[in-house]
Amino acid sequence: MVVENINEQAAVQEENKKLFQELTKRNEQYMMNLDKALIAANISEEKRDAVYNEMLKSLIKGQKSGQTARQLYGTVTEYTNVLLASPKEKDKGRSEDWKIVLDGGLLMGAMFALITGLSAFIGSGQGSEMGIITMILNFIIGGFVILLISKNVPDKNKDKKISTFRYILISTAGMLGWMFVMTVSMALIPSSINILMSAGVNIAIGIAAFAAKIYFKRKLDIHGGLF
């Protein structure tokens, strides 16, 4: 198998040499600059040979109608970035809704807990009135708000003005709704149930939630959210 691979690569390299001789001076220079860029990026010789073989055939075909390498592939830097992009990242779509809710909930919960806790220290005790029920609601509702917003991110393939307007409208409504529920829960739920937590506890929860967000984002490979 190894011998076959070596023979195949040698055949590709030989074909590339012949194809390279058919290039125009401009395309020839483009390929040499690209080769330097990919070598600097530590792209393996086998992969470079395969990329060049496909490109050379396209370039020679394009030359017949006057097309240049830059017209076909963009600048050397641009195409280098395309080649370096992870295929996995390109193929990734959105994660399942529950993952985005988890990721968004942990982020929003962490932010709210930290802001509440820190404001208590800065404001001499004010801001520490958030209770445990409010905190739990904050994590849950925050997650669903992030899910809602992420699903309405402007789509490049649709009318940009309409997509942007819809995104702003839904984002604003979602955030206002989230803040309203938080405020109402703190005002209406009895403190005997919605047990108040100290500033230190809020800060500790915020730090733990933020650490959990980072962990689960990597562990579950969450993508498609906002952050």
Z-matrix of the N, CA and C atoms (Angstrom, degrees):
N
C 1 1.460
C 2 1.529 1 111.13
N 3 1.348 2 115.98 1 -43.52
C 4 1.459 3 120.91 2 179.23
C 5 1.523 4 110.48 3 -62.06
N 6 1.346 5 115.37 4 -43.61
C 7 1.461 6 120.78 5 179.96
C 8 1.530 7 110.54 6 -61.89
N 9 1.329 8 115.62 7 -41.46
C 10 1.459 9 120.24 8 179.45
C 11 1.522 10 110.78 9 -62.39
N 12 1.330 11 115.87 10 -42.85
C 13 1.465 12 120.04 11 179.30
C 14 1.522 13 111.68 12 -63.22
N 15 1.327 14 115.67 13 -41.04
C 16 1.463 15 120.76 14 178.64
C 17 1.522 16 110.07 15 -63.35
N 18 1.326 17 116.26 16 -43.56
C 19 1.472 18 120.82 17 179.87
C 20 1.525 19 111.02 18 -65.13
N 21 1.337 20 115.71 19 -39.20
C 22 1.464 21 119.91 20 179.14
C 23 1.521 22 110.81 21 -64.77
N 24 1.333 23 116.21 22 -43.44
C 25 1.461 24 119.96 23 -179.77
C 26 1.525 25 110.72 24 -65.47
N 27 1.332 26 115.96 25 -39.20
C 28 1.468 27 120.10 26 179.04
C 29 1.531 28 110.08 27 -63.06
N 30 1.330 29 115.89 28 -38.36
C 31 1.462 30 120.62 29 179.43
C 32 1.533 31 110.63 30 -66.52
N 33 1.338 32 115.44 31 -39.97
C 34 1.468 33 120.37 32 178.85
C 35 1.526 34 110.18 33 -65.60
N 36 1.330 35 116.17 34 -42.55
C 37 1.460 36 120.55 35 179.63
C 38 1.534 37 111.08 36 -62.92
N 39 1.314 38 115.72 37 -39.76
C 40 1.469 39 120.06 38 178.96
C 41 1.525 40 110.57 39 -65.56
N 42 1.335 41 115.59 40 -41.66
C 43 1.462 42 119.71 41 178.99
C 44 1.529 43 110.26 42 -65.75
N 45 1.326 44 116.06 43 -38.33
C 46 1.462 45 120.12 44 179.50
C 47 1.524 46 111.70 45 -62.07
N 48 1.326 47 116.31 46 -39.70
C 49 1.464 48 120.51 47 178.83
C 50 1.521 49 111.08 48 -60.73
N 51 1.318 50 116.46 49 -42.43
C 52 1.469 51 120.46 50 -179.54
C 53 1.532 52 110.88 51 -68.81
N 54 1.332 53 115.14 52 -41.14
C 55 1.468 54 119.67 53 179.97
C 56 1.524 55 110.98 54 -67.07
N 57 1.312 56 116.61 55 -37.45
C 58 1.464 57 121.95 56 -178.62
C 59 1.534 58 111.07 57 -59.73
N 60 1.309 59 116.35 58 -34.78
C 61 1.469 60 121.17 59 -178.97
C 62 1.526 61 112.80 60 -67.83
N 63 1.330 62 116.05 61 -17.65
C 64 1.461 63 120.81 62 -179.32
C 65 1.525 64 113.06 63 -90.58
N 66 1.327 65 116.49 64 -2.27
C 67 1.460 66 120.22 65 -178.07
C 68 1.525 67 112.23 66 -77.37
N 69 1.326 68 114.86 67 153.65
C 70 1.465 69 120.23 68 172.44
C 71 1.533 70 106.59 69 -74.74
N 72 1.318 71 117.17 70 165.20
C 73 1.459 72 121.20 71 -179.34
C 74 1.535 73 111.29 72 -59.63
N 75 1.330 74 115.98 73 -39.86
C 76 1.458 75 120.16 74 -178.85
C 77 1.535 76 111.28 75 -65.43
N 78 1.316 77 115.76 76 -44.90
C 79 1.467 78 119.69 77 178.76
C 80 1.520 79 111.58 78 -68.59
N 81 1.316 80 115.67 79 -34.38
C 82 1.458 81 121.10 80 178.33
C 83 1.529 82 110.03 81 -62.11
N 84 1.334 83 116.35 82 -44.57
C 85 1.463 84 121.27 83 179.49
C 86 1.520 85 110.87 84 -64.71
N 87 1.333 86 116.02 85 -38.44
C 88 1.468 87 121.44 86 178.97
C 89 1.530 88 110.13 87 -60.47
N 90 1.323 89 116.33 88 -45.73
C 91 1.456 90 120.82 89 -178.21
C 92 1.527 91 111.58 90 -66.60
N 93 1.312 92 117.20 91 -36.21
C 94 1.464 93 120.26 92 178.92
C 95 1.527 94 110.38 93 -67.86
N 96 1.332 95 116.69 94 -39.99
C 97 1.465 96 120.34 95 178.37
C 98 1.532 97 110.89 96 -67.36
N 99 1.322 98 115.40 97 -37.74
C 100 1.466 99 119.71 98 178.72
C 101 1.526 100 109.66 99 -66.17
N 102 1.316 101 116.58 100 -40.41
C 103 1.465 102 121.00 101 179.90
C 104 1.530 103 110.21 102 -60.31
N 105 1.331 104 116.80 103 -42.49
C 106 1.472 105 120.63 104 178.83
C 107 1.527 106 110.48 105 -63.24
N 108 1.326 107 115.99 106 -41.22
C 109 1.465 108 120.64 107 -178.36
C 110 1.524 109 111.54 108 -65.65
N 111 1.336 110 116.72 109 -41.77
C 112 1.468 111 119.94 110 -178.61
C 113 1.525 112 112.16 111 -73.12
N 114 1.322 113 116.27 112 -32.59
C 115 1.467 114 119.64 113 175.93
C 116 1.529 115 109.05 114 -66.10
N 117 1.339 116 116.18 115 -42.69
C 118 1.465 117 121.27 116 178.72
C 119 1.525 118 111.19 117 -63.00
N 120 1.338 119 116.06 118 -28.51
C 121 1.471 120 121.11 119 179.90
C 122 1.531 121 112.16 120 -88.14
N 123 1.340 122 116.33 121 6.81
C 124 1.470 123 122.37 122 177.64
C 125 1.527 124 113.78 123 62.81
N 126 1.340 125 116.60 124 33.98
C 127 1.467 126 120.40 125 174.58
C 128 1.528 127 108.07 126 -77.11
N 129 1.309 128 116.85 127 133.38
C 130 1.467 129 120.65 128 -175.85
C 131 1.533 130 111.43 129 -62.09
N 132 1.314 131 115.00 130 153.48
C 133 1.463 132 120.55 131 -179.46
C 134 1.525 133 110.98 132 -61.85
N 135 1.325 134 116.54 133 -38.79
C 136 1.466 135 120.66 134 -179.69
C 137 1.530 136 111.13 135 -61.40
N 138 1.331 137 115.52 136 -43.96
C 139 1.460 138 119.30 137 -179.81
C 140 1.524 139 110.65 138 -68.37
N 141 1.328 140 116.39 139 -39.76
C 142 1.478 141 119.92 140 179.23
C 143 1.520 142 110.51 141 -61.94
N 144 1.322 143 116.05 142 -42.79
C 145 1.467 144 119.89 143 179.97
C 146 1.528 145 111.22 144 -61.05
N 147 1.328 146 116.05 145 -41.77
C 148 1.473 147 120.75 146 -179.21
C 149 1.530 148 110.37 147 -66.36
N 150 1.325 149 116.17 148 -41.97
C 151 1.469 150 120.96 149 179.50
C 152 1.523 151 110.06 150 -64.18
N 153 1.329 152 116.30 151 -46.28
C 154 1.467 153 120.67 152 -177.91
C 155 1.523 154 111.45 153 -64.34
N 156 1.336 155 116.71 154 -37.27
C 157 1.459 156 119.89 155 -179.16
C 158 1.523 157 111.20 156 -60.94
N 159 1.329 158 115.07 157 -44.42
C 160 1.472 159 120.22 158 179.02
C 161 1.526 160 111.08 159 -67.64
N 162 1.334 161 115.34 160 -41.68
C 163 1.469 162 119.78 161 -179.23
C 164 1.524 163 112.33 162 -66.36
N 165 1.317 164 115.77 163 -44.44
C 166 1.468 165 120.32 164 -177.70
C 167 1.528 166 111.33 165 -59.44
N 168 1.311 167 116.07 166 -41.88
C 169 1.468 168 120.12 167 179.34
C 170 1.527 169 110.68 168 -64.66
N 171 1.331 170 116.29 169 -39.54
C 172 1.462 171 120.09 170 178.82
C 173 1.520 172 111.26 171 -69.44
N 174 1.333 173 116.22 172 -39.27
C 175 1.464 174 120.31 173 -179.54
C 176 1.524 175 111.94 174 -64.64
N 177 1.308 176 115.33 175 -43.95
C 178 1.476 177 119.74 176 -179.73
C 179 1.521 178 110.54 177 -63.52
N 180 1.311 179 115.06 178 -39.52
C 181 1.469 180 119.93 179 177.36
C 182 1.527 181 110.06 180 -66.22
N 183 1.332 182 116.31 181 -40.63
C 184 1.452 183 120.67 182 -179.24
C 185 1.515 184 113.28 183 -69.61
N 186 1.325 185 116.18 184 -30.67
C 187 1.468 186 120.38 185 -179.54
C 188 1.525 187 112.22 186 -60.53
N 189 1.317 188 115.69 187 -28.49
C 190 1.468 189 120.28 188 -178.63
C 191 1.525 190 111.64 189 -64.55
N 192 1.348 191 115.56 190 -26.72
C 193 1.468 192 119.06 191 178.98
C 194 1.528 193 111.51 192 -109.40
N 195 1.326 194 115.80 193 13.89
C 196 1.453 195 120.51 194 175.66
C 197 1.516 196 115.83 195 85.01
N 198 1.331 197 117.97 196 9.81
C 199 1.458 198 120.46 197 -179.31
C 200 1.528 199 110.79 198 -80.33
N 201 1.333 200 115.41 199 143.53
C 202 1.463 201 120.96 200 178.83
C 203 1.523 202 110.09 201 -105.88
N 204 1.331 203 115.93 202 168.92
C 205 1.462 204 121.00 203 179.37
C 206 1.526 205 110.86 204 -61.41
N 207 1.327 206 115.06 205 -39.02
C 208 1.462 207 118.69 206 -178.98
C 209 1.527 208 111.69 207 -65.84
N 210 1.318 209 116.40 208 -36.45
C 211 1.468 210 119.86 209 178.11
C 212 1.525 211 111.33 210 -68.00
N 213 1.320 212 115.98 211 -35.08
C 214 1.467 213 120.46 212 -178.09
C 215 1.526 214 113.29 213 -81.21
N 216 1.339 215 116.62 214 -36.73
C 217 1.464 216 119.99 215 -172.51
C 218 1.525 217 115.35 216 -121.75
N 219 1.329 218 117.80 217 -2.97
C 220 1.454 219 119.60 218 -175.66
C 221 1.517 220 110.15 219 83.13
N 222 1.323 221 117.98 220 -167.13
C 223 1.457 222 120.51 221 179.17
C 224 1.528 223 110.29 222 -70.76
N 225 1.319 224 115.77 223 165.12
C 226 1.463 225 120.32 224 178.41
C 227 1.526 226 110.46 225 -59.00
N 228 1.326 227 116.38 226 -42.71
C 229 1.465 228 120.88 227 -179.78
C 230 1.523 229 110.84 228 -62.83
N 231 1.323 230 116.33 229 -44.58
C 232 1.464 231 120.81 230 -179.51
C 233 1.525 232 111.57 231 -61.79
N 234 1.322 233 116.26 232 -45.51
C 235 1.467 234 118.28 233 -177.15
C 236 1.524 235 111.34 234 -73.74
N 237 1.325 236 116.37 235 -30.01
C 238 1.467 237 119.66 236 175.44
C 239 1.517 238 109.64 237 -61.97
N 240 1.328 239 116.47 238 -43.35
C 241 1.463 240 121.09 239 178.72
C 242 1.527 241 111.07 240 -62.80
N 243 1.332 242 116.74 241 -37.56
C 244 1.471 243 120.97 242 178.13
C 245 1.524 244 109.87 243 -63.44
N 246 1.306 245 116.09 244 -44.03
C 247 1.466 246 120.76 245 -178.11
C 248 1.537 247 111.92 246 -69.77
N 249 1.336 248 115.76 247 -30.40
C 250 1.459 249 119.58 248 -178.75
C 251 1.516 250 112.67 249 -81.93
N 252 1.344 251 116.08 250 -17.47
C 253 1.464 252 119.69 251 -179.22
C 254 1.513 253 109.49 252 -62.47
N 255 1.347 254 115.80 253 135.54
C 256 1.464 255 120.58 254 -179.21
C 257 1.520 256 110.83 255 -67.84
N 258 1.334 257 118.29 256 126.28
C 259 1.467 258 121.35 257 176.27
C 260 1.517 259 111.51 258 -55.43
N 261 1.336 260 116.40 259 -33.80
C 262 1.463 261 120.37 260 179.75
C 263 1.514 262 110.71 261 -61.44
N 264 1.355 263 115.13 262 -43.08
C 265 1.454 264 118.53 263 -178.68
C 266 1.514 265 111.16 264 -66.16
N 267 1.341 266 116.23 265 -36.04
C 268 1.460 267 119.87 266 -179.38
C 269 1.521 268 110.84 267 -65.78
N 270 1.325 269 116.15 268 -38.22
C 271 1.454 270 120.32 269 -174.43
C 272 1.527 271 113.20 270 -81.57
N 273 1.320 272 116.16 271 -10.82
C 274 1.454 273 119.29 272 -176.31
C 275 1.520 274 111.30 273 -71.99
N 276 1.298 275 114.87 274 133.29
C 277 1.449 276 119.12 275 172.45
C 278 1.520 277 107.33 276 -106.25
N 279 1.306 278 116.74 277 -147.01
C 280 1.451 279 120.46 278 177.93
C 281 1.529 280 110.46 279 -83.78
N 282 1.312 281 114.80 280 145.73
C 283 1.461 282 119.29 281 172.97
C 284 1.527 283 108.55 282 -72.58
N 285 1.311 284 116.01 283 168.18
C 286 1.458 285 120.22 284 176.87
C 287 1.529 286 109.89 285 -58.97
N 288 1.322 287 116.18 286 152.17
C 289 1.463 288 120.63 287 -177.04
C 290 1.524 289 112.76 288 -55.44
N 291 1.332 290 117.00 289 -40.51
C 292 1.460 291 119.18 290 -176.39
C 293 1.523 292 112.12 291 -64.49
N 294 1.317 293 115.87 292 -30.65
C 295 1.468 294 119.16 293 178.05
C 296 1.523 295 110.91 294 -70.30
N 297 1.323 296 115.81 295 -39.88
C 298 1.462 297 119.71 296 178.89
C 299 1.525 298 110.76 297 -68.58
N 300 1.338 299 115.87 298 -36.90
C 301 1.474 300 120.21 299 176.16
C 302 1.528 301 109.53 300 -63.09
N 303 1.323 302 116.75 301 -43.64
C 304 1.465 303 121.37 302 179.41
C 305 1.528 304 110.37 303 -61.52
N 306 1.322 305 115.88 304 -49.54
C 307 1.461 306 121.04 305 -178.33
C 308 1.527 307 111.20 306 -63.00
N 309 1.328 308 115.79 307 -46.71
C 310 1.460 309 119.96 308 -179.10
C 311 1.515 310 112.15 309 -68.52
N 312 1.323 311 117.48 310 -39.02
C 313 1.457 312 121.38 311 179.72
C 314 1.519 313 112.07 312 -63.39
N 315 1.321 314 116.08 313 -42.40
C 316 1.463 315 120.20 314 178.60
C 317 1.525 316 111.27 315 -64.95
N 318 1.327 317 115.77 316 -39.04
C 319 1.469 318 119.51 317 179.23
C 320 1.530 319 111.21 318 -66.42
N 321 1.338 320 116.38 319 -51.62
C 322 1.455 321 120.52 320 -178.11
C 323 1.529 322 110.94 321 -64.31
N 324 1.335 323 115.92 322 -41.07
C 325 1.460 324 119.85 323 178.78
C 326 1.519 325 111.68 324 -63.03
N 327 1.339 326 115.97 325 -41.68
C 328 1.458 327 120.79 326 179.52
C 329 1.526 328 111.02 327 -63.28
N 330 1.323 329 116.17 328 -45.95
C 331 1.458 330 120.79 329 -179.18
C 332 1.531 331 111.01 330 -61.75
N 333 1.329 332 116.60 331 -47.39
C 334 1.464 333 121.45 332 -177.57
C 335 1.528 334 110.75 333 -64.09
N 336 1.324 335 116.35 334 -42.52
C 337 1.464 336 120.60 335 -179.33
C 338 1.530 337 111.12 336 -65.18
N 339 1.338 338 115.80 337 -42.68
C 340 1.468 339 119.51 338 -179.93
C 341 1.524 340 111.67 339 -66.39
N 342 1.339 341 116.17 340 -44.30
C 343 1.466 342 120.03 341 179.91
C 344 1.526 343 110.37 342 -62.25
N 345 1.339 344 116.01 343 -43.70
C 346 1.464 345 120.79 344 179.89
C 347 1.526 346 111.32 345 -63.01
N 348 1.328 347 115.89 346 -45.43
C 349 1.462 348 120.08 347 -179.24
C 350 1.514 349 112.81 348 -65.95
N 351 1.327 350 116.67 349 -45.02
C 352 1.464 351 120.41 350 -179.02
C 353 1.525 352 111.91 351 -66.57
N 354 1.336 353 115.97 352 -36.58
C 355 1.464 354 119.23 353 179.90
C 356 1.524 355 110.96 354 -65.29
N 357 1.335 356 116.19 355 -26.63
C 358 1.460 357 120.17 356 178.41
C 359 1.523 358 110.94 357 -66.46
N 360 1.328 359 116.02 358 -41.47
C 361 1.467 360 119.73 359 179.11
C 362 1.520 361 110.90 360 -69.88
N 363 1.336 362 115.47 361 -44.42
C 364 1.470 363 119.90 362 -178.18
C 365 1.519 364 111.24 363 -67.97
N 366 1.345 365 116.46 364 -38.10
C 367 1.461 366 120.83 365 -176.04
C 368 1.512 367 114.24 366 -96.95
N 369 1.316 368 117.49 367 22.93
C 370 1.472 369 122.22 368 177.68
C 371 1.533 370 112.80 369 54.36
N 372 1.319 371 116.09 370 49.39
C 373 1.456 372 119.97 371 175.82
C 374 1.504 373 114.28 372 104.63
N 375 1.328 374 118.33 373 -22.11
C 376 1.448 375 120.84 374 179.16
C 377 1.525 376 109.71 375 -71.81
N 378 1.334 377 116.01 376 141.70
C 379 1.462 378 119.49 377 178.89
C 380 1.499 379 112.41 378 100.50
N 381 1.360 380 117.05 379 -6.70
C 382 1.464 381 119.72 380 -178.88
C 383 1.524 382 111.45 381 -95.13
N 384 1.360 383 116.22 382 14.37
C 385 1.456 384 119.55 383 -174.25
C 386 1.523 385 113.78 384 -83.29
N 387 1.315 386 119.32 385 -0.51
C 388 1.459 387 120.14 386 -179.16
C 389 1.526 388 110.36 387 -68.56
N 390 1.333 389 114.62 388 130.80
C 391 1.455 390 119.97 389 -179.54
C 392 1.518 391 112.12 390 -96.11
N 393 1.307 392 114.93 391 172.32
C 394 1.460 393 120.18 392 -175.01
C 395 1.533 394 112.57 393 -66.34
N 396 1.353 395 117.31 394 -36.30
C 397 1.469 396 120.24 395 178.15
C 398 1.523 397 109.99 396 -66.43
N 399 1.330 398 115.11 397 -42.65
C 400 1.467 399 119.90 398 177.91
C 401 1.523 400 110.31 399 -60.68
N 402 1.323 401 116.24 400 -40.87
C 403 1.464 402 121.00 401 179.49
C 404 1.529 403 110.75 402 -61.89
N 405 1.321 404 116.35 403 -44.85
C 406 1.468 405 120.47 404 -179.91
C 407 1.530 406 110.72 405 -63.98
N 408 1.337 407 115.84 406 -44.49
C 409 1.473 408 120.09 407 177.50
C 410 1.514 409 110.92 408 -60.64
N 411 1.317 410 115.65 409 -36.30
C 412 1.460 411 120.83 410 -179.66
C 413 1.529 412 111.41 411 -61.43
N 414 1.321 413 116.67 412 -44.17
C 415 1.463 414 121.12 413 178.75
C 416 1.532 415 110.52 414 -64.15
N 417 1.319 416 116.27 415 -45.81
C 418 1.472 417 120.70 416 -175.73
C 419 1.528 418 111.77 417 -68.45
N 420 1.334 419 115.87 418 -54.14
C 421 1.466 420 119.98 419 -177.31
C 422 1.520 421 110.71 420 -66.53
N 423 1.325 422 116.88 421 -39.05
C 424 1.468 423 120.35 422 177.60
C 425 1.517 424 111.82 423 -57.38
N 426 1.343 425 116.60 424 -40.09
C 427 1.460 426 121.14 425 179.01
C 428 1.513 427 112.19 426 -63.64
N 429 1.325 428 116.50 427 -42.71
C 430 1.472 429 120.32 428 -179.11
C 431 1.539 430 111.54 429 -71.71
N 432 1.325 431 115.95 430 -32.09
C 433 1.472 432 119.15 431 176.32
C 434 1.524 433 110.03 432 -65.34
N 435 1.326 434 116.86 433 -43.38
C 436 1.471 435 120.79 434 177.93
C 437 1.524 436 110.41 435 -62.83
N 438 1.331 437 117.09 436 -40.37
C 439 1.464 438 120.69 437 177.80
C 440 1.526 439 110.18 438 -60.87
N 441 1.322 440 116.49 439 -45.70
C 442 1.459 441 121.58 440 -179.62
C 443 1.525 442 111.33 441 -61.87
N 444 1.312 443 116.70 442 -45.13
C 445 1.466 444 120.94 443 -179.50
C 446 1.529 445 110.79 444 -65.88
N 447 1.345 446 116.25 445 -43.23
C 448 1.465 447 119.91 446 -177.21
C 449 1.529 448 112.32 447 -64.11
N 450 1.330 449 115.64 448 -29.23
C 451 1.465 450 119.61 449 179.60
C 452 1.522 451 112.40 450 -76.53
N 453 1.318 452 116.64 451 -10.20
C 454 1.460 453 120.07 452 -177.36
C 455 1.523 454 113.05 453 -119.39
N 456 1.329 455 115.63 454 20.37
C 457 1.459 456 120.10 455 174.29
C 458 1.527 457 108.25 456 -60.46
N 459 1.347 458 119.33 457 135.89
C 460 1.472 459 122.09 458 -177.69
C 461 1.524 460 113.15 459 -47.94
N 462 1.330 461 115.99 460 130.17
C 463 1.459 462 123.13 461 -179.61
C 464 1.521 463 109.57 462 -94.15
N 465 1.326 464 116.34 463 122.05
C 466 1.464 465 121.14 464 -178.48
C 467 1.523 466 112.19 465 -63.45
N 468 1.328 467 116.23 466 -24.68
C 469 1.471 468 120.02 467 -176.92
C 470 1.525 469 112.87 468 -85.40
N 471 1.350 470 116.30 469 -5.13
C 472 1.451 471 119.76 470 179.60
C 473 1.521 472 109.99 471 -115.23
N 474 1.323 473 116.19 472 176.78
C 475 1.456 474 121.46 473 179.43
C 476 1.529 475 109.34 474 -56.18
N 477 1.327 476 116.17 475 118.87
C 478 1.466 477 121.34 476 -173.87
C 479 1.526 478 112.28 477 -63.57
N 480 1.338 479 116.95 478 -41.44
C 481 1.461 480 120.56 479 -178.16
C 482 1.523 481 111.39 480 -64.61
N 483 1.330 482 115.34 481 -45.25
C 484 1.466 483 120.03 482 -179.61
C 485 1.530 484 110.37 483 -65.54
N 486 1.335 485 116.60 484 -44.03
C 487 1.470 486 121.19 485 -179.34
C 488 1.522 487 110.74 486 -62.50
N 489 1.334 488 116.49 487 -42.85
C 490 1.462 489 120.81 488 -178.98
C 491 1.526 490 110.75 489 -67.30
N 492 1.325 491 116.70 490 -43.49
C 493 1.472 492 120.88 491 179.49
C 494 1.529 493 110.29 492 -61.79
N 495 1.323 494 115.98 493 -44.09
C 496 1.475 495 120.98 494 179.56
C 497 1.518 496 110.14 495 -62.30
N 498 1.337 497 116.60 496 -42.11
C 499 1.464 498 122.03 497 -179.48
C 500 1.533 499 110.55 498 -62.52
N 501 1.332 500 116.61 499 -47.10
C 502 1.464 501 121.01 500 -179.70
C 503 1.525 502 110.66 501 -63.36
N 504 1.337 503 116.13 502 -43.94
C 505 1.463 504 121.07 503 -178.93
C 506 1.532 505 111.50 504 -61.78
N 507 1.332 506 115.70 505 -49.83
C 508 1.464 507 120.14 506 -177.91
C 509 1.529 508 111.46 507 -68.36
N 510 1.329 509 117.08 508 -38.64
C 511 1.465 510 120.77 509 179.25
C 512 1.531 511 110.43 510 -63.12
N 513 1.333 512 115.33 511 -45.17
C 514 1.463 513 119.74 512 -179.54
C 515 1.525 514 110.96 513 -64.41
N 516 1.340 515 115.89 514 -45.97
C 517 1.464 516 120.56 515 -179.73
C 518 1.527 517 110.82 516 -62.87
N 519 1.329 518 116.35 517 -41.50
C 520 1.462 519 120.91 518 -179.78
C 521 1.516 520 112.39 519 -63.38
N 522 1.332 521 116.78 520 -45.45
C 523 1.454 522 120.88 521 -178.63
C 524 1.534 523 111.64 522 -68.33
N 525 1.339 524 116.00 523 -40.26
C 526 1.459 525 119.68 524 178.42
C 527 1.531 526 110.74 525 -65.44
N 528 1.330 527 116.17 526 -40.46
C 529 1.457 528 120.61 527 178.17
C 530 1.515 529 111.42 528 -62.76
N 531 1.333 530 115.25 529 -41.67
C 532 1.466 531 121.53 530 178.76
C 533 1.531 532 110.51 531 -61.81
N 534 1.331 533 117.38 532 -46.48
C 535 1.460 534 122.05 533 179.75
C 536 1.528 535 111.30 534 -64.96
N 537 1.343 536 115.84 535 -37.08
C 538 1.473 537 120.43 536 -179.88
C 539 1.523 538 110.79 537 -63.52
N 540 1.332 539 116.46 538 -46.69
C 541 1.468 540 120.75 539 179.92
C 542 1.523 541 110.38 540 -62.24
N 543 1.331 542 117.57 541 -40.50
C 544 1.456 543 121.06 542 179.02
C 545 1.526 544 110.82 543 -61.72
N 546 1.339 545 115.08 544 -45.80
C 547 1.463 546 119.87 545 -178.40
C 548 1.522 547 111.65 546 -64.65
N 549 1.334 548 116.29 547 -45.74
C 550 1.466 549 121.32 548 -179.38
C 551 1.526 550 111.05 549 -63.48
N 552 1.330 551 116.26 550 -41.21
C 553 1.469 552 118.88 551 -179.05
C 554 1.517 553 111.40 552 -63.68
N 555 1.326 554 116.70 553 -38.06
C 556 1.466 555 119.72 554 179.94
C 557 1.528 556 111.16 555 -70.23
N 558 1.352 557 115.41 556 -30.94
C 559 1.464 558 119.52 557 -177.14
C 560 1.525 559 112.97 558 -83.87
N 561 1.309 560 118.06 559 -35.64
C 562 1.467 561 121.34 560 -171.82
C 563 1.522 562 115.86 561 -101.21
N 564 1.318 563 117.96 562 -30.04
C 565 1.473 564 118.85 563 -178.52
C 566 1.528 565 109.05 564 -77.66
N 567 1.326 566 118.67 565 124.81
C 568 1.475 567 122.45 566 -178.00
C 569 1.532 568 111.65 567 -58.38
N 570 1.294 569 116.05 568 142.91
C 571 1.466 570 121.03 569 -179.59
C 572 1.525 571 112.47 570 -65.10
N 573 1.345 572 116.05 571 -18.63
C 574 1.469 573 119.29 572 177.11
C 575 1.520 574 110.94 573 -67.35
N 576 1.349 575 115.30 574 -26.24
C 577 1.468 576 121.02 575 177.41
C 578 1.522 577 110.10 576 -101.70
N 579 1.314 578 114.14 577 -47.11
C 580 1.466 579 121.15 578 -179.40
C 581 1.527 580 108.13 579 -87.58
N 582 1.322 581 115.70 580 68.18
C 583 1.472 582 122.47 581 -173.46
C 584 1.527 583 111.42 582 -57.25
N 585 1.331 584 114.95 583 124.95
C 586 1.466 585 120.66 584 -178.26
C 587 1.523 586 111.00 585 -69.51
N 588 1.336 587 114.79 586 143.31
C 589 1.462 588 120.46 587 -179.31
C 590 1.521 589 110.32 588 -116.75
N 591 1.296 590 115.75 589 146.97
C 592 1.461 591 120.67 590 -177.97
C 593 1.520 592 110.51 591 -73.29
N 594 1.320 593 115.23 592 165.61
C 595 1.464 594 121.15 593 179.41
C 596 1.529 595 111.19 594 -58.82
N 597 1.342 596 115.66 595 -41.75
C 598 1.468 597 119.85 596 -179.01
C 599 1.516 598 112.21 597 -61.93
N 600 1.336 599 116.10 598 -39.97
C 601 1.464 600 120.65 599 179.06
C 602 1.529 601 109.99 600 -66.20
N 603 1.332 602 116.33 601 -42.88
C 604 1.466 603 120.02 602 178.33
C 605 1.530 604 111.69 603 -58.88
N 606 1.306 605 115.42 604 -44.43
C 607 1.471 606 120.16 605 -179.44
C 608 1.531 607 110.44 606 -65.25
N 609 1.328 608 115.79 607 -42.08
C 610 1.473 609 119.96 608 179.22
C 611 1.524 610 110.69 609 -61.96
N 612 1.341 611 116.28 610 -42.30
C 613 1.468 612 120.59 611 178.42
C 614 1.525 613 110.38 612 -64.32
N 615 1.325 614 116.16 613 -40.89
C 616 1.466 615 120.46 614 179.56
C 617 1.516 616 112.05 615 -61.51
N 618 1.317 617 116.66 616 -45.37
C 619 1.471 618 120.98 617 179.78
C 620 1.528 619 110.56 618 -64.96
N 621 1.339 620 116.22 619 -43.61
C 622 1.470 621 120.79 620 -179.69
C 623 1.530 622 110.74 621 -64.03
N 624 1.335 623 116.54 622 -40.40
C 625 1.467 624 120.51 623 -179.54
C 626 1.526 625 111.30 624 -66.75
N 627 1.326 626 115.66 625 -39.37
C 628 1.465 627 119.71 626 179.82
C 629 1.535 628 109.98 627 -66.37
N 630 1.329 629 116.53 628 -41.21
C 631 1.469 630 120.67 629 177.90
C 632 1.531 631 110.04 630 -63.97
N 633 1.348 632 116.39 631 -39.24
C 634 1.465 633 120.85 632 179.08
C 635 1.526 634 110.95 633 -65.59
N 636 1.325 635 116.63 634 -37.16
C 637 1.472 636 120.66 635 178.16
C 638 1.527 637 110.34 636 -60.50
N 639 1.325 638 115.99 637 -47.89
C 640 1.471 639 120.63 638 179.72
C 641 1.530 640 110.52 639 -61.21
N 642 1.336 641 116.21 640 -43.63
C 643 1.460 642 121.14 641 -178.42
C 644 1.530 643 111.42 642 -62.55
N 645 1.328 644 116.77 643 -51.75
C 646 1.462 645 120.42 644 -176.25
C 647 1.535 646 112.37 645 -69.94
N 648 1.311 647 116.62 646 -31.03
C 649 1.475 648 119.07 647 177.81
C 650 1.525 649 110.22 648 -62.31
N 651 1.318 650 115.73 649 -39.91
C 652 1.467 651 120.14 650 178.28
C 653 1.527 652 111.65 651 -78.28
N 654 1.332 653 115.47 652 -44.63
C 655 1.463 654 120.68 653 -176.82
C 656 1.525 655 111.82 654 -63.25
N 657 1.333 656 116.93 655 -43.43
C 658 1.465 657 121.63 656 -177.10
C 659 1.526 658 112.49 657 -95.88
N 660 1.330 659 116.00 658 -0.26
C 661 1.467 660 121.48 659 179.81
C 662 1.542 661 110.21 660 52.57
N 663 1.324 662 114.62 661 56.81
C 664 1.466 663 120.04 662 -176.81
C 665 1.520 664 110.95 663 -80.83
N 666 1.318 665 116.64 664 129.83
C 667 1.460 666 120.75 665 177.76
C 668 1.520 667 108.60 666 -146.87
N 669 1.320 668 116.40 667 151.52
C 670 1.445 669 120.88 668 -179.29
C 671 1.518 670 112.99 669 107.73
N 672 1.350 671 116.38 670 -3.47
C 673 1.461 672 120.05 671 176.86
C 674 1.517 673 109.79 672 -83.40
N 675 1.324 674 115.72 673 -159.24
C 676 1.467 675 119.43 674 -179.13
C 677 1.517 676 112.55 675 -94.71
N 678 1.344 677 117.35 676 -33.83
C 679 1.464 678 120.12 677 -175.38
C 680 1.528 679 110.08 678 -131.51
